Amino acid sequence: MQERLVRIGTRGSALALAQAHEVRSRLMAAHGLPENAFEIVIIKTTGDMILDRPLAEVGGKGLFTKEIEEALFEDRIDLAVHSMKDMQTALPDGLVIGATLPREDVRDAFISLKHSSFEELPEGAVIGTSSLRRQAQIKRIRPDLRIVGFRGNVQTRLTKLRDEVAEATFLACAGLRRLGLANHITAAVPTQAMLPAVAQGAIGIEIREHDAQTARLIAPLDDRTTSICVAAERAFLATLEGSCRTPIAGLARLEGETLTFNGETLSPDGRRHVASTISGPSASAADLGTTAGEDILSRGGREILQG
């Protein structure tokens, strides 16, 4: 089917490369193509270059996508592989998400070298995380805990735990599983306790809107259930106009053709919290997410989001 070299754009982190390789493997299997029919093009993004500050301080979502999207516009790559939770809610004109892969485990992973679960942390324990969502959720559940900023890959964070910078940290189960590092998960946190980030665990493939050839190439990779759930979650986020600077969480689940969505926003200190649950037909996924967002805004969410 494909005579030209397919150029896959990605960030250079271990997780980003694992996701790009997964896309390549799925395309090879779907079309009977050899590995040398593809080129992995590593693109350094603004988010990769900022290592000394929380990303929320310097712009939030878009920091891991801007340079990759520029490469799409300039025809230096044919498709881009993204963690969907890094994607801004409004894509640049001319670009679309052409396919969404089957979703991995959506839960957050509790990681500690000393304690077996989040619930067993002693009073005043130090948690390392730079996620505003996780910080707010932790403070809501356990206001006695102390939080310190924590960035870096899995090994960096494990080193910080060994050095007793913190007693525990949180990462996404999905990323650890894709990296083959699930053995580092001390405990997976139920979504009822910590609702995940919007689109956590989902991989999206971004392409140029009118690139019919690439659209046909990636079409077999699209997972309908994941696409429906992510559509609801991203509509919810767009309604709240959320970014990395706002503690927002959302998760949709599909059973048969019934979609159930749970969403929430919190104040950074975890003291204020507004949540919404809604169910409806899968064909109305985006509308359900929007409705949940509007519900939260009408019941105090707007005040929380405005600080």
VEXVOPA-758409 format. One record per residue: residue in one letter; y, x negated, z of N, C-alpha, C, O in turn. Coordinates in steps of 0.1 Angstrom, whole numbers, plus 5000, padded with zeros to 4 digits. Layout:
% residues N
aYXZYXZYXZYXZ
...
***
This chain:
% residues 307
m498849925000500050005000501349915000502249954993
q501249805008502449725010502349595003501549515007
e503249574993503149444986504149344991503849224991
r505249394997506249305002505949265016505149325023
l506449145021506349105035507049205044508249235041
v506449255054507049345063507649265075506849195082
r508949275076509649195087509849285099510549385098
i509249245110509349315123510249245132510049135136
g511349315135512349255144512049285159511649405162
t512249195167512049205182512749105190513249005185
r512949135202513449035212512348935214511248955210
g512748825221511748715222511048705236510348615238
s511248805244510548805257509048825255508648875245
a508348795265506848805264506448955262505548975254
l507149045269506849185267507249235254506449305247
a508449195249508849245236507949195225507549265216
l507449065226506549015216505149085217504549105206
a504749115229503449185230503549325223502649365217
q504749385225504949515218504949505203504449585196
a505649405198505749375184504349345178504049395167
h503549275185502249245181501349365181500449385172
e501549455191500849585191501149665178500249725172
v502449665175502849745163502149685150501649755142
r502249545149501649485138500149515137499649545127
s499449505149497949535149497649675144496749705137
r498549765149498249905145498549935130497850005124
l499549865125499849875110498749815102498349865092
m498249695107497149635100495949725099495249745089
a495649795111494449885111494750005103493750055096
a495950055103496250185096496150165081495850255073
h496550045076496650025061495749915056495749885044
g494849865064493949755059494649635055494249565045
l495749595061496549485057496249355066495849375077
p496349235060496149115067497349085076498449135074
e497148995086498248955094499348885087500548905091
n499048815076500048745069500948835060501748785053
a500648965061501549065054502749095062503649165058
f502849035074503849065083504548935088503948835089
e505848945091506548845098507248895110507948995110
i507048825121507648865134509048785134509048665135
v510148865135511448795135512048815149512348925153
i512248705156512748715169514248705169514848615162
i514948805176516348815176516848805190516448885198
k517748715193518248705207519348815208520348815200
t519248895219520248995221521248955233520948865240
t522249035234523249005245522549015258522848935267
g521649115260520949125273520149005276519948975288
d519548935266518748815269519648705273519148615280
m520848705269521748585272522448605286523048505291
i522448725292523048745305522048735316521248835317
l521948635323520948615333521448605347520748605357
d522848605349523348575362524048695368524548695379
r523948815361524548935366523649055363522949055354
p523749165372523049285369523649345355524849335353
l522749385347523149435334524049555335524849585326
a523949635346524849745348526349705348527249785345
e526549585352527949535353528549505339529749495338
v527749485329528249435317527949525305528049485293
g527649655307527549745296526349835296526349935288
g525349805303524149895303523449905290523149795284
k523050025286522150035275522849985262524049995261
g522049935253522649875241522649725241522749665230
l522549665253522549525254521349455248521449345244
f520249535247519049475242518749525227517649505222
t519749595221519449655208520449615198520149615186
k521749585201522849575192522549475181522649505169
e522149355185521949245175520749285166520649245154
i519749345171518549385163518949495153518449495142
e519749585158520249695148521149635137521049685126
e521849535141522649465130521749405120522049405108
a520649345124519649285115519049395106518849365094
l518849515111518449625102519449655092519149675080
f520749675096521749705087521949605076522249635064
e521749475079521949365070520649335062520549235055
d519649415064518349405056517649265059517049215050
r517849215071517149095075515749125081514949045082
i515549255085514249305090514049445084515049505080
d512849485084512449615079512349725090512549845087
l511949675101511749775112511949695125511749575126
a512349765136512649705149511749775159511549895159
v511249695168510349745179511149745192511649635196
h511249855199512049865211511249925222510350015220
s511549885235511249975246512150095246513350075246
m511650215245512550325244513450345255514550405254
k513150295267514050315278515250225277516250245285
d515250125268516450045265517350095255518450045253
m516950205248517650255237518850345242518650425251
q520050325236521150415238520750555233519950565224
t521350655239520950795235521450835221520750905214
a522550775217523050805203522850675195523550575197
l522050685185521750575176522950555166523550655163
p523150435161524150415151523850495138522650515135
d524850555132524650625120523950535110524250425107
g522850595104522050525094520750465099519950415091
l520550485112519350435118518650545125519250635131
v517250545125516550655132515250595138514850485135
i514750665148513450625154512350695145512250815144
g511650605137510750655127509350685133508550765127
a509050625144507650655151507750615165508450515169
t506950675173506850645187505350625190504550715188
l504950515196503550485199503050555211503850605219
p501750565212501150635224501650565237501750445238
r502050655246502750605258501750535268500650575269
e502250435274501450375285501750445298502450545299
d501150385309501350435322502850445325503550345324
v503350565329504750585331505250545345506450535348
r504350515354504750495368505350355371505250265363
d506050355382506550225387505450155395504650225401
a505450025394504549945401505149885414506249815412
f504649905425505049835438504249705438503049695437
i505049595440504449465440504849395453506049375456
s503849345461504149275473502949185476501849215473
l503349065482502248975486501848995501500948925506
k502649085507502349105522501949255525501249275535
h502349345518502149485521501449565510501649535498
s500649655514499749725505500349845498499849895488
s501449895503502150005497503550015501503949955511
f504350095494505750115497505850185511506750145519
e504950275514505050345527504850255539505350285550
e504050145536503750055547504749945550504549865559
l505849945542506849845545507449865559507749975563
p507649755566508249765580509749805579510349775569
e510249855590511649885590512549765587512249655593
g513549785579514449675576513949575566514549465563
a512749605560512249505550513149495538513949585535
v513049385531513949355519513249375506512149325504
i513849465498513249495485514149425474515349425475
g513549365464514249305453514149385441513049415435
t515349435436515349505423516849515419517749525427
s517049505406518349525400518549655393519649685387
s517549745393517549875387518349965397517949985408
l519450025392520250115400519350245403519550305414
r518550285394517650405396516750375408516650455417
r516050265407515150235418515850215431515350255442
q517050145431517750125443518050265450517850275462
a518650355442518950485447517750565453517850625463
q516650555445515450625450514950565462514450635471
i514950435463514450365475515350405487514750435498
k516650405485517550435496517350585501517550615513
r517050665491516850805495515650825503515650905513
i514550755500513250765507513250685520512850735530
r513850565519513750475530515150405532515350295528
p516150485538517450425540517450305549518550235550
d516450275556516350165565516150025558516349925563
l515650035545515349915538516549845533517549915530
r516549715531517649635525517249605511516049575508
i518249595502517949575488518749445483519949435486
v518149355476518749245470518549245455517549295450
g519549195448519349185433518249095429518048995434
f517449145419516249075415516149095400515849205395
r516348985392516048995377515048885374514848795382
g514448895362513548785358512248845354511948965356
n511348765348510048815344509148815356509548795367
v507848855353506948885364506748755372506748755384
q506548645365506248515373507448475381507348425392
t508648495376509848465383509948545396510248505407
r509648675395509748765406508648735416508848735428
l507448695412506348655421506748535429506448515441
t507448435422507948315429508948355439508848295450
k509848445436510848495446510148555458510548545469
l509048635456508348695467507648585475507648595487
r507048485469506448375476507448295484507148245495
d508648285479509748215486510448305496511448265503
e509948425498510448515508511848555506512648585515
v512348555493513648615490513648765492514648825496
a512448825490512248965493510748985497509948895494
e510449105503509049125507508349215496507149215496
a509049275487508449355476509449375465510649355467
t508949415454509749445442509049555434507849595437
f509749605424509149705416509349665401510349615397
l508349695393508349685378507649805372507049885379
a507749815359507049925353505649895351505249785346
c504749985354503249965352503049935337502149845334
a503750005328503449985314503649845309502749795302
g504749785313504949645309503849545314503449465307
l503549565327502449475333501149495325500449395323
r500849615322499549645315499549585301498549525296
r500649595294500749545281500749395281500349325271
l501149335292501149185293499749135298499549015299
g498849225301497649185308497749135322496949055327
l498749185329499149145342498949255352499549255363
a498149355349497949475358497349435371497549505381
n496749315372496149265385497249235395496949225407
h498549225391499649205400500149335406501049325415
i499749445401500149575407499549595421498349615421
t500349595431499749625445499449765446498349805451
a500349855441500049995441500950065431502150035429
a500450165423501250245414501850355422501150425430
v503150375420503950475428503850605421504150615409
p503350715428503250845421504650885416505650865423
t504650955405505951005399506651105408507851125407
q505851175417506451265426507351195437508251245442
a506951065439507750985449508950915442510050915447
m508650855430509750785423509550835408508750785401
l510450915404510450965390510950845382511850775385
p510250815371510550695363511850715354512350815353
a512250595349513350595339512950685327511750695323
v513950745321513750815308513050725298513550615296
a511950775292511250705282510450585286510050505278
q510350565300509550455305508150455299507450555299
g507650335295506350325289506150355275505050345269
a507250395268507150435254507750325245508850265248
i507150295234507650205224508050275211507350365206
g509250255207509850315195509950215184510250105186
i509850265171510050185159511250245152511350355148
e512350155151513550195145513650145131513350035128
i514150225122514250195108515550245102516250325108
r515850195090516950255083516650395078515550425074
e517650485080517350625078516850665064515950755063
h517250595054516850625040515750535034515650525022
d515150455043514150365038512750435038511950425047
a512550505027511350585026510050505026509050555032
q510050385021508850305020508450265034507250275038
t509350225043509050185056508650305065507750295073
a509350415062508950545069507550585067506850625076
r507050565054505650595051504750495057503650535062
l505150375058504350265064504050295079502950285083
i505050335086504950355101504450495105504150515116
a504450585096504150725099502850745106502750825116
p501750665102500450685109500450645124499550675132
l501550565128501550515142502250615151502150595164
d502850725146503550815155502650895163501750965158
d502850895176502050985185502851105189503951095195
r502351225185503051345186503451375201504651415203
t502551365210502751395224503951305229504851365236
t503851175227504851095232506251125225507251125232
s506251155213507551185206508151305212509351315214
i507351405215507851535220508451505234509551555237
c507651435242508151415256509351325256510351355264
v509451225248510551135248511851205242512951185247
a511651305233512751385228513351465239514651465240
a512551525248513151595259513851505268514951545273
e513251395272513851305281515151245276516151235284
r515251205263516451155258517551255257518751225258
a517151385254518151485253518751515267519951535269
f517951505277518451515291519351405294520451425300
l519051285291519951165293521251175286522251145291
a521151225273522351245265523251345271524551335271
t522751455277523551555283524251505295525451545298
l523651415303524251355315525051235311525751185319
e525051195298525751085293525450955302526250885306
g524150945305523650835314523650705307523550685295
s523750605316523550465311522950385322522450445332
c522850255320522250175331523050165344522650115354
r524250225343525150225354525050345362525750365372
t524150435358523950565365522550585369521650575361
p522250615382520850645386520450775381520750885386
i519650775370519050895364517650865361517250755357
a516750975363515350965360514951095354515451195356
g513851075345513351195339511951175333511651065328
l511151285334509851275328509351405323509451505330
a508851405311508251525305506751505303506251395300
r506051615305504651615303504251735295504751845296
l503251715285502851815276501451855279500551775280
e501251985282499852035284499652155274500352255275
g498752135265498652225254499952225246500352115241
e500652335244501952345238503052375248504152415244
t502752355261503752385271504252245276503552165281
l505552235276506252115280506852135294507652235295
t506652055303507252055316508051935319507651825317
f509351955322510251845323510851845338511251945343
n510851725344511451695357512551595355512251485349
g513751625360514851525359515651525372515651615380
e516351415374517151405386518251305384518151215375
t519351315391520351215393520651195407520551285415
l521051075411521251035425522550955426523050895416
s523250965437524350875440523650735443522550725447
p524450625440523850495442523350465456522450385458
d523850535466523350515480522250605483521750605494
g521850695474520650775476520950905484520050985486
r522150915489522451025499522551165491522251265497
r523051155479523251285471522251285460521951185454
h521651395458520451405449520451545443520451645450
v520351555430520251685423519051675413519051585405
a518151765414516951765406516751895398517251995403
s516051895387515752015379514352005373513951895369
t513752115373512352135367512452255357512952355361
i511952235345511952335335510752325327510252215324
s510152445322509052445313509352535301510152625302
g508652505290508852585278508052535267507252445269
p508152585255507352545244507752405239508852365239
s506752335234506952205229507952195218508652095216
a507952295210508952305198510352295203511252265195
s510652325215511952325221512252215230513052215239
a511552095227511651985236513051935239513451925251
a513851915229515151865231516051965238516851935247
d515852095235516652205241516252205256517152235265
l515052185260514652185274515252075281515752095293
g515351955275515951845282517451875284518051835294
t518051925274519551965274519752065285520752055293
t518952165286519052265296518952215310519652245319
a517952125312517752055325519051975329519451975340
g519551905319520751835322521951915326522651885335
e522152025318523252115321523052185335524052205342
d521852215339521552265352521952165363522552215373
i521652045361521951945371523551925372524051915383
l524151925360525651915360526252035368527252015375
s525752145366526352265372526052275387526752355394
r525152195392524852205407525152075414524552045424
g526252015410526651895417526451765411526951665415
g525651765400525451645393526651575387526751455386
r527551655382528751605376529551515386530051415382
e529651565398530351495408529651365411530351265414
i528351365412527651245414527851145403528051025405
l527751185391527951105379529351045378529550935373
q530251115383531651065382532050975394533150925395
g531050965403531250875414532050925425532250865435
***
